[in-house]
Amino acid sequence: MFVKSAKFYDALYHFKDYKKASERLTEIIRSFNPEAVSVLDTACGTGKHIEHLQNEFRCEGLDINHDLLEIAKQRCPDILFHEKDMTEFDLGKKYDVICCLFSSIAYVKTYENLRSAYSTMNKHLNPKGLLIIEPWFSKETYRVNTITANHYDEKEMKIAWMYNSILKDDMSVLDIHYLAGTPEGVIHFSELHELGLFDDSQYRKAMQDEGLEVHYDREGLFGRGMYIGIKNL
Ligand SMILES: C[S@@+](CC[C@H](N)C(=O)[O-])C[C@H]1O[C@@H](n2cnc3c(N)ncnc32)[C@H](O)[C@@H]1O
């Protein structure tokens, strides 16, 4: 996932308002833990939330994709980024907030991996810490066999990308095709994105099994909802 598309990532998601999302996230963090100081953004991608969150919190980022992290480091030169798998990492320190945004959590694919990710994240949480998860669709809300098309249109770069939303082995599979044009030429490539379809009870249970008190914000940052787990220790 994002192996071939990394250098186009920011253009692909140009329509997302990260500033507004980060302001909303800051409000949510402050409402549950007004004293929160440190934030670890897991699956941080190109660091577009951290770019804004760093004005409010002491931030670090973590992602599995080297190329996305290189872009994040250029965007946020003062921030420490970790190239790690969110299901199993050991940074040797703790944070007041650990978040996983824009449905990135579903890339763990299986419920077993979801539990590993939560367990790993929970071990890195300070007392009163928050685990904040922006979920992907569930089996009930995922719209199978729908075609999605997006377009990016700037003078020096134009991208058309399209995918069908497939259901395979109880997972959501996006077979994404990209047509990307720059002054160097036009290229076509495709990527398979496989995401687990966890339901509300699974997202909650995985947090509860970690001893976290679960809250749910229906709107979240982009209308996909948000789970907030509080470490009441
Ligand atoms: C949809 S992007 C979201 C990136 C960023 N949070 C944002 O809002 O723009 C999904 C991200 O999850 C990351 N990712 C997927 N599986 C991961 C894993 N096991 N550990 C860490 N990062 C992972 C990808 O590399 C990618 O950056």
The ligand as an SDF file (V2000), in Angstrom:
LIG
                    3D

 27 29  0  0  0  0  0  0  0  0999 V2000
   -4.6920    6.5260    4.6140 C   0  0  0  0  0  0  0  0  0  0  0  0
   -3.0140    6.7580    5.0980 S   0  0  0  0  0  0  0  0  0  0  0  0
   -3.2220    7.9500    6.3980 C   0  0  0  0  0  0  0  0  0  0  0  0
   -1.9820    8.7340    6.7100 C   0  0  0  0  0  0  0  0  0  0  0  0
   -2.1890    9.9000    7.6730 C   0  0  0  0  0  0  0  0  0  0  0  0
   -2.6460    9.4520    8.9950 N   0  0  0  0  0  0  0  0  0  0  0  0
   -3.1540   10.9080    7.1120 C   0  0  0  0  0  0  0  0  0  0  0  0
   -4.1700   11.1880    7.7560 O   0  0  0  0  0  0  0  0  0  0  0  0
   -2.8670   11.4490    6.0360 O   0  0  0  0  0  0  0  0  0  0  0  0
   -2.6660    5.2340    5.9270 C   0  0  0  0  0  0  0  0  0  0  0  0
   -1.2900    5.1840    6.5710 C   0  0  0  0  0  0  0  0  0  0  0  0
   -1.1680    3.9990    7.3440 O   0  0  0  0  0  0  0  0  0  0  0  0
    0.1840    3.5800    7.2660 C   0  0  0  0  0  0  0  0  0  0  0  0
    0.2530    2.1860    7.7250 N   0  0  0  0  0  0  0  0  0  0  0  0
   -0.4030    1.1230    7.2300 C   0  0  0  0  0  0  0  0  0  0  0  0
   -0.1100    0.0080    7.9240 N   0  0  0  0  0  0  0  0  0  0  0  0
    0.7430    0.3880    8.9070 C   0  0  0  0  0  0  0  0  0  0  0  0
    1.4000   -0.3160    9.9710 C   0  0  0  0  0  0  0  0  0  0  0  0
    1.2180   -1.6150   10.1570 N   0  0  0  0  0  0  0  0  0  0  0  0
    2.1750    0.3920   10.8000 N   0  0  0  0  0  0  0  0  0  0  0  0
    2.3690    1.7210   10.6310 C   0  0  0  0  0  0  0  0  0  0  0  0
    1.7900    2.4350    9.6340 N   0  0  0  0  0  0  0  0  0  0  0  0
    0.9750    1.7770    8.7840 C   0  0  0  0  0  0  0  0  0  0  0  0
    0.5170    3.7890    5.7980 C   0  0  0  0  0  0  0  0  0  0  0  0
    1.8950    3.7330    5.5410 O   0  0  0  0  0  0  0  0  0  0  0  0
   -0.1160    5.1680    5.5800 C   0  0  0  0  0  0  0  0  0  0  0  0
    0.7630    6.1980    5.9070 O   0  0  0  0  0  0  0  0  0  0  0  0
  1  2  1  0
  2  3  1  0
  2 10  1  0
  3  4  1  0
  4  5  1  0
  5  6  1  0
  5  7  1  0
  7  8  2  0
  7  9  1  0
 10 11  1  0
 11 12  1  0
 11 26  1  0
 12 13  1  0
 13 14  1  0
 13 24  1  0
 14 15  1  0
 14 23  1  0
 15 16  2  0
 16 17  1  0
 17 18  1  0
 17 23  2  0
 18 19  1  0
 18 20  2  0
 20 21  1  0
 21 22  2  0
 22 23  1  0
 24 25  1  0
 24 26  1  0
 26 27  1  0
M  CHG  2   2   1   9  -1
M  END
$$$$
